[in-house]
Amino acid sequence: MLERDPSASTEQLEQARDKALRAPLLMLLIVDEAKGSADIDLNERVLSAGCAVQNLMLLANAMGYGSGLTSGKALKAACFRAGLGLGAGEHAICCVSVGTVSSRKPFKPRPEVQQFTRIWGEGA
C-alpha cells in the first residue's frame, strides 16, 4: 500500500492488511509464462487458470463455505512480488479467499449484458 500511496493513512494501511487476514484460507493464483506448453497462448492459459479458480469457488460454495476473488494494484507492487520471490514471467492474477461467511456485502448492480457484448456482423 505504501509503495502505491506513500501518503496512505494508518486506517488505509490497516484496511489493506485486514483484507489478507479476512478469511482462514487465502490462495494466490500465479500463472508462469515459462511453464506449460509453448503451443498454448498465454491468454488461453490465464483463462484456463481463471476457470480452475471458478471451479474451486463453486466447490467451496457446495461445501457450505463462502469464497471471494480479489485483485488490484497490490499484486503488481514490486515489494509484494519480491516478497513472494516472483520472477518477471510469473503473473500474480488474483487472490481467492475461502471461509465461513459472517456477513454479506450489499448487492452490487451489474451492467446489462448489452453494455459489454455485441453480435458479430450486427450493424456491419
MDTraj code that builds the backbone (N, CA, C; nanometers):
import mdtraj as md
import numpy as np

residues = "MET LEU GLU ARG ASP PRO SER ALA SER THR GLU GLN LEU GLU GLN ALA ARG ASP LYS ALA LEU ARG ALA PRO LEU LEU MET LEU LEU ILE VAL ASP GLU ALA LYS GLY SER ALA ASP ILE ASP LEU ASN GLU ARG VAL LEU SER ALA GLY CYS ALA VAL GLN ASN LEU MET LEU LEU ALA ASN ALA MET GLY TYR GLY SER GLY LEU THR SER GLY LYS ALA LEU LYS ALA ALA CYS PHE ARG ALA GLY LEU GLY LEU GLY ALA GLY GLU HIS ALA ILE CYS CYS VAL SER VAL GLY THR VAL SER SER ARG LYS PRO PHE LYS PRO ARG PRO GLU VAL GLN GLN PHE THR ARG ILE TRP GLY GLU GLY ALA".split()
xyz = np.array([
    [0.0826, -0.1188, 0.0000],
    [0.0000, 0.0000, 0.0000],
    [0.0871, 0.1252, 0.0000],
    [0.1894, 0.1246, 0.0825],
    [0.2768, 0.2418, 0.0891],
    [0.3539, 0.2633, -0.0410],
    [0.3840, 0.1558, -0.1111],
    [0.4521, 0.1694, -0.2394],
    [0.3629, 0.2415, -0.3399],
    [0.2336, 0.2076, -0.3386],
    [0.1379, 0.2704, -0.4303],
    [0.0980, 0.4089, -0.3851],
    [0.0876, 0.4277, -0.2530],
    [0.0409, 0.5546, -0.1978],
    [0.1196, 0.5876, -0.0711],
    [0.2329, 0.6555, -0.0867],
    [0.3167, 0.6876, 0.0292],
    [0.2452, 0.7705, 0.1357],
    [0.1358, 0.8369, 0.0984],
    [0.0630, 0.9195, 0.1959],
    [-0.0565, 0.8451, 0.2568],
    [-0.0618, 0.7123, 0.2387],
    [-0.1742, 0.6337, 0.2925],
    [-0.1828, 0.6523, 0.4441],
    [-0.3054, 0.6649, 0.4910],
    [-0.3285, 0.6837, 0.6342],
    [-0.3131, 0.5510, 0.7079],
    [-0.3022, 0.5602, 0.8385],
    [-0.2941, 0.4398, 0.9214],
    [-0.4177, 0.3535, 0.8996],
    [-0.5332, 0.4173, 0.8888],
    [-0.6584, 0.3433, 0.8663],
    [-0.6548, 0.2692, 0.7327],
    [-0.6052, 0.3330, 0.6277],
    [-0.5961, 0.2682, 0.4968],
    [-0.4995, 0.1494, 0.5011],
    [-0.3890, 0.1653, 0.5734],
    [-0.2933, 0.0560, 0.5875],
    [-0.3553, -0.0613, 0.6621],
    [-0.4323, -0.0328, 0.7666],
    [-0.4988, -0.1382, 0.8430],
    [-0.6025, -0.2100, 0.7570],
    [-0.6771, -0.1338, 0.6765],
    [-0.7775, -0.1950, 0.5885],
    [-0.7106, -0.2880, 0.4877],
    [-0.5979, -0.2449, 0.4315],
    [-0.5256, -0.3286, 0.3354],
    [-0.4749, -0.4560, 0.4031],
    [-0.4236, -0.4440, 0.5243],
    [-0.3730, -0.5605, 0.5983],
    [-0.4881, -0.6551, 0.6336],
    [-0.6018, -0.5983, 0.6732],
    [-0.7166, -0.6803, 0.7120],
    [-0.7702, -0.7642, 0.5968],
    [-0.7590, -0.7129, 0.4741],
    [-0.8067, -0.7891, 0.3580],
    [-0.7392, -0.9253, 0.3517],
    [-0.6101, -0.9279, 0.3785],
    [-0.5348, -1.0538, 0.3696],
    [-0.5696, -1.1487, 0.4830],
    [-0.6214, -1.0965, 0.5918],
    [-0.6488, -1.1802, 0.7088],
    [-0.7975, -1.2088, 0.7272],
    [-0.8776, -1.1674, 0.6324],
    [-1.0236, -1.1779, 0.6451],
    [-1.0726, -1.3221, 0.6488],
    [-1.0146, -1.4091, 0.5697],
    [-1.0601, -1.5486, 0.5617],
    [-0.9504, -1.6419, 0.6136],
    [-0.9892, -1.7597, 0.6629],
    [-0.8879, -1.8530, 0.7133],
    [-0.8014, -1.9154, 0.6035],
    [-0.8502, -1.9131, 0.4798],
    [-0.7727, -1.9672, 0.3685],
    [-0.7590, -1.8588, 0.2620],
    [-0.6368, -1.8244, 0.2306],
    [-0.6079, -1.7261, 0.1270],
    [-0.5113, -1.7889, 0.0280],
    [-0.5522, -1.7933, -0.0982],
    [-0.4682, -1.8503, -0.2035],
    [-0.4386, -1.7427, -0.3067],
    [-0.3245, -1.7536, -0.3691],
    [-0.2854, -1.6605, -0.4740],
    [-0.2684, -1.7383, -0.6034],
    [-0.3376, -1.6937, -0.7086],
    [-0.3239, -1.7562, -0.8396],
    [-0.2069, -1.6911, -0.9129],
    [-0.1107, -1.7739, -0.9495],
    [0.0060, -1.7263, -1.0244],
    [0.0127, -1.8054, -1.1544],
    [0.0275, -1.7357, -1.2648],
    [0.0471, -1.8006, -1.3938],
    [0.1901, -1.7709, -1.4369],
    [0.2640, -1.8772, -1.4644],
    [0.4043, -1.8669, -1.5030],
    [0.4152, -1.8847, -1.6545],
    [0.4630, -1.7810, -1.7215],
    [0.4773, -1.7858, -1.8679],
    [0.5652, -1.9015, -1.9139],
    [0.6659, -1.9367, -1.8355],
    [0.7638, -2.0373, -1.8759],
    [0.7118, -2.1801, -1.8622],
    [0.6020, -2.1976, -1.7901],
    [0.5507, -2.3333, -1.7682],
    [0.4340, -2.3607, -1.8613],
    [0.4110, -2.4857, -1.8856],
    [0.3030, -2.5244, -1.9759],
    [0.3544, -2.5321, -2.1190],
    [0.2675, -2.5680, -2.2074],
    [0.3042, -2.5850, -2.3478],
    [0.3220, -2.4502, -2.4164],
    [0.4331, -2.4363, -2.4863],
    [0.4588, -2.3128, -2.5620],
    [0.3590, -2.2971, -2.6765],
    [0.2936, -2.4075, -2.7147],
    [0.1946, -2.4027, -2.8222],
    [0.0639, -2.3381, -2.7765],
    [0.0456, -2.3258, -2.6456],
    [-0.0784, -2.2675, -2.5924],
    [-0.0507, -2.1232, -2.5527],
    [-0.1228, -2.0324, -2.6146],
    [-0.1053, -1.8894, -2.5905],
    [-0.1225, -1.8549, -2.4423],
    [-0.0461, -1.7580, -2.3954],
    [-0.0531, -1.7173, -2.2553],
    [-0.1944, -1.6753, -2.2158],
    [-0.2640, -1.6045, -2.3042],
    [-0.4013, -1.5635, -2.2723],
    [-0.4914, -1.6833, -2.2461],
    [-0.4735, -1.7887, -2.3234],
    [-0.5541, -1.9097, -2.3037],
    [-0.5191, -1.9764, -2.1706],
    [-0.3912, -1.9745, -2.1338],
    [-0.3504, -2.0333, -2.0059],
    [-0.4052, -1.9532, -1.8884],
    [-0.4064, -1.8203, -1.9019],
    [-0.4636, -1.7364, -1.7956],
    [-0.6134, -1.7627, -1.7837],
    [-0.6814, -1.7722, -1.8963],
    [-0.8246, -1.8012, -1.8948],
    [-0.8528, -1.9376, -1.8337],
    [-0.7720, -2.0373, -1.8661],
    [-0.7885, -2.1708, -1.8076],
    [-0.7675, -2.1674, -1.6570],
    [-0.6700, -2.0896, -1.6121],
    [-0.6465, -2.0755, -1.4681],
    [-0.7678, -2.0102, -1.4017],
    [-0.8275, -1.9133, -1.4692],
    [-0.9483, -1.8492, -1.4166],
    [-1.0638, -1.9478, -1.4049],
    [-1.0756, -2.0373, -1.5022],
    [-1.1801, -2.1413, -1.4959],
    [-1.1561, -2.2333, -1.3765],
    [-1.0307, -2.2664, -1.3517],
    [-0.9978, -2.3520, -1.2368],
    [-1.0363, -2.2826, -1.1064],
    [-1.0103, -2.1520, -1.0980],
    [-1.0481, -2.0759, -0.9779],
    [-1.1997, -2.0751, -0.9607],
    [-1.2728, -2.0560, -1.0692],
    [-1.4194, -2.0576, -1.0608],
    [-1.4679, -2.1920, -1.0093],
    [-1.4090, -2.3011, -1.0573],
    [-1.4473, -2.4344, -1.0091],
    [-1.4170, -2.4499, -0.8608],
    [-1.3045, -2.3980, -0.8173],
    [-1.2687, -2.4034, -0.6759],
    [-1.3704, -2.3253, -0.5913],
    [-1.4114, -2.2091, -0.6409],
    [-1.5098, -2.1274, -0.5682],
    [-1.6458, -2.1978, -0.5634],
    [-1.6850, -2.2634, -0.6721],
    [-1.8107, -2.3387, -0.6733],
    [-1.8041, -2.4558, -0.5761],
    [-1.6888, -2.5216, -0.5694],
    [-1.6708, -2.6314, -0.4748],
    [-1.6838, -2.5817, -0.3310],
    [-1.6187, -2.4701, -0.3013],
    [-1.6277, -2.4133, -0.1660],
    [-1.7733, -2.3839, -0.1308],
    [-1.8460, -2.3264, -0.2252],
    [-1.9875, -2.2964, -0.2024],
    [-2.0678, -2.4233, -0.1799],
    [-2.0424, -2.5273, -0.2589],
    [-2.1137, -2.6536, -0.2438],
    [-2.0861, -2.7173, -0.1077],
    [-1.9696, -2.6874, -0.0511],
    [-1.9335, -2.7413, 0.0801],
    [-1.9832, -2.6519, 0.1942],
    [-2.0538, -2.5433, 0.1587],
    [-2.1112, -2.4564, 0.2605],
    [-2.0239, -2.3384, 0.3009],
    [-1.9170, -2.3150, 0.2276],
    [-1.8291, -2.2026, 0.2578],
    [-1.8552, -2.0876, 0.1611],
    [-1.8081, -1.9732, 0.1980],
    [-1.8105, -1.8595, 0.1087],
    [-1.6728, -1.8431, 0.0473],
    [-1.6690, -1.7774, -0.0644],
    [-1.5404, -1.7504, -0.1272],
    [-1.5460, -1.6151, -0.1948],
    [-1.4322, -1.5573, -0.2133],
    [-1.4257, -1.4277, -0.2782],
    [-1.2971, -1.4154, -0.3574],
    [-1.3056, -1.3367, -0.4615],
    [-1.1934, -1.3141, -0.5503],
    [-1.1543, -1.1679, -0.5401],
    [-1.0259, -1.1408, -0.5211],
    [-0.9789, -1.0025, -0.5162],
    [-0.8538, -0.9889, -0.6026],
    [-0.8378, -0.8705, -0.6549],
    [-0.7175, -0.8392, -0.7315],
    [-0.6895, -0.6913, -0.7099],
    [-0.6026, -0.6370, -0.7867],
    [-0.5753, -0.4948, -0.7744],
    [-0.4287, -0.4631, -0.7927],
    [-0.3978, -0.3385, -0.7701],
    [-0.2622, -0.2892, -0.7923],
    [-0.1598, -0.3536, -0.7001],
    [-0.2026, -0.3976, -0.5837],
    [-0.1087, -0.4582, -0.4883],
    [-0.0379, -0.5789, -0.5482],
    [-0.1069, -0.6524, -0.6343],
    [-0.0474, -0.7727, -0.6929],
    [0.0694, -0.7413, -0.7862],
    [0.0756, -0.6174, -0.8328],
    [0.1837, -0.5766, -0.9218],
    [0.2930, -0.4983, -0.8488],
    [0.2726, -0.4715, -0.7210],
    [0.3696, -0.3937, -0.6439],
    [0.5015, -0.4699, -0.6325],
    [0.6110, -0.3994, -0.6533],
    [0.7436, -0.4610, -0.6513],
    [0.7722, -0.5305, -0.5185],
    [0.7345, -0.4679, -0.4065],
    [0.7638, -0.5294, -0.2765],
    [0.6818, -0.6568, -0.2553],
    [0.5587, -0.6608, -0.3058],
    [0.4750, -0.7799, -0.2963],
    [0.5366, -0.8927, -0.3789],
    [0.5728, -0.8604, -0.5027],
    [0.6317, -0.9599, -0.5926],
    [0.7640, -1.0112, -0.5369],
    [0.8448, -0.9198, -0.4849],
    [0.9740, -0.9592, -0.4284],
    [0.9544, -1.0472, -0.3053],
    [0.8564, -1.0132, -0.2230],
    [0.8290, -1.0917, -0.1027],
    [0.7896, -1.2348, -0.1343],
    [0.7265, -1.2546, -0.2487],
    [0.6876, -1.3895, -0.2918],
    [0.7937, -1.4550, -0.3791],
    [0.8962, -1.3792, -0.4131],
    [1.0012, -1.4334, -0.4984],
    [0.9564, -1.4564, -0.6409],
    [0.8638, -1.3732, -0.6897],
    [0.8125, -1.3909, -0.8258],
    [0.9106, -1.3378, -0.9288],
    [0.9310, -1.4144, -1.0344],
    [1.0161, -1.3730, -1.1443],
    [0.9378, -1.2876, -1.2426],
    [1.0074, -1.2342, -1.3412],
    [0.9457, -1.1441, -1.4398],
    [0.8322, -1.2114, -1.5172],
    [0.8426, -1.3409, -1.5429],
    [0.7401, -1.4111, -1.6196],
    [0.6298, -1.4730, -1.5365],
    [0.6328, -1.4477, -1.4067],
    [0.5285, -1.5016, -1.3187],
    [0.4281, -1.3908, -1.2881],
    [0.3026, -1.4175, -1.3178],
    [0.1975, -1.3172, -1.3045],
    [0.1042, -1.3520, -1.1882],
    [0.0993, -1.2651, -1.0888],
    [0.0033, -1.2813, -0.9794],
    [-0.1300, -1.2285, -1.0328],
    [-0.2253, -1.3169, -1.0515],
    [-0.3513, -1.2825, -1.1175],
    [-0.4567, -1.2351, -1.0184],
    [-0.4773, -1.3108, -0.9112],
    [-0.5808, -1.2759, -0.8143],
    [-0.5616, -1.3554, -0.6860],
    [-0.6276, -1.3105, -0.5823],
    [-0.6321, -1.3838, -0.4559],
    [-0.7704, -1.4458, -0.4431],
    [-0.7752, -1.5633, -0.3843],
    [-0.9018, -1.6305, -0.3570],
    [-0.9078, -1.6562, -0.2064],
    [-1.0117, -1.6055, -0.1444],
    [-1.0335, -1.6262, -0.0012],
    [-1.1469, -1.7256, 0.0164],
    [-1.1324, -1.8171, 0.1132],
    [-1.2360, -1.9165, 0.1412],
    [-1.2544, -1.9239, 0.2920],
    [-1.3794, -1.9252, 0.3337],
    [-1.4079, -1.9370, 0.4759],
    [-1.5574, -1.9335, 0.5030],
    [-1.5915, -1.9303, 0.6300],
    [-1.7310, -1.9224, 0.6705],
    [-1.7764, -1.7774, 0.6604],
    [-1.8907, -1.7566, 0.5997],
    [-1.9423, -1.6213, 0.5793],
    [-2.0066, -1.5715, 0.7088],
    [-1.9583, -1.4573, 0.7572],
    [-2.0168, -1.3986, 0.8782],
    [-2.1130, -1.2865, 0.8430],
    [-2.0927, -1.2216, 0.7301],
    [-2.1849, -1.1190, 0.6818],
    [-2.1681, -1.1076, 0.5319],
    [-2.2706, -1.0611, 0.4675],
    [-2.2682, -1.0472, 0.3218],
    [-2.2641, -0.8992, 0.2852],
    [-2.1930, -0.8715, 0.1773],
    [-2.1904, -0.7353, 0.1255],
    [-2.3242, -0.7067, 0.0586],
    [-2.3636, -0.5801, 0.0561],
    [-2.4879, -0.5478, -0.0147],
    [-2.4749, -0.5779, -0.1640],
    [-2.5878, -0.6075, -0.2264],
    [-2.5902, -0.6382, -0.3695],
    [-2.5312, -0.5225, -0.4476],
    [-2.4456, -0.5560, -0.5415],
    [-2.3834, -0.4553, -0.6273],
    [-2.4428, -0.4698, -0.7670],
    [-2.5107, -0.3670, -0.8163],
    [-2.5696, -0.3774, -0.9504],
    [-2.4618, -0.4066, -1.0555],
    [-2.4940, -0.4935, -1.1460],
    [-2.4021, -0.5309, -1.2533],
    [-2.4512, -0.4687, -1.3839],
    [-2.3606, -0.4474, -1.4780],
    [-2.4040, -0.3897, -1.6061],
    [-2.4905, -0.4873, -1.6832],
    [-2.5736, -0.4323, -1.7697],
    [-2.6550, -0.5151, -1.8579],
    [-2.5632, -0.5802, -1.9620],
    [-2.5969, -0.7004, -2.0023],
    [-2.5150, -0.7757, -2.0971],
    [-2.4900, -0.6939, -2.2239],
    [-2.5898, -0.6198, -2.2707],
    [-2.5776, -0.5423, -2.3940],
    [-2.4726, -0.4308, -2.3832],
    [-2.4349, -0.3934, -2.2608],
    [-2.3360, -0.2877, -2.2427],
    [-2.1939, -0.3340, -2.2720],
    [-2.1687, -0.4630, -2.2693],
    [-2.0323, -0.5098, -2.2924],
    [-2.0214, -0.6248, -2.3905],
    [-2.1280, -0.6508, -2.4662],
    [-2.1226, -0.7543, -2.5692],
    [-2.1776, -0.6988, -2.7010],
    [-2.1456, -0.7675, -2.8064],
    [-2.2050, -0.7344, -2.9369],
    [-2.2076, -0.8606, -3.0212],
    [-2.2959, -0.8642, -3.1168],
    [-2.3107, -0.9783, -3.2081],
    [-2.2246, -0.9505, -3.3315],
    [-2.1408, -1.0471, -3.3639],
    [-2.0520, -1.0316, -3.4784],
    [-2.1345, -1.0114, -3.6046],
    [-2.1023, -0.9096, -3.6804],
    [-2.1705, -0.8814, -3.8054],
    [-2.2909, -0.7904, -3.7898],
    [-2.3358, -0.7697, -3.6673],
    [-2.4528, -0.6856, -3.6437],
    [-2.4138, -0.5399, -3.6685],
    [-2.4899, -0.4705, -3.7471],
    [-2.4642, -0.3299, -3.7743],
    [-2.3521, -0.3081, -3.8754],
    [-2.3062, -0.4157, -3.9393],
    [-2.1973, -0.4003, -4.0366],
    [-2.2497, -0.3736, -4.1735],
])
top = md.Topology()
chain = top.add_chain()
for i, resn in enumerate(residues, 1):
    res = top.add_residue(resn, chain, resSeq=i)
    for name in ("N", "CA", "C"):
        top.add_atom(name, md.element.get_by_symbol(name[0]), res)
traj = md.Trajectory(xyz[None], top)
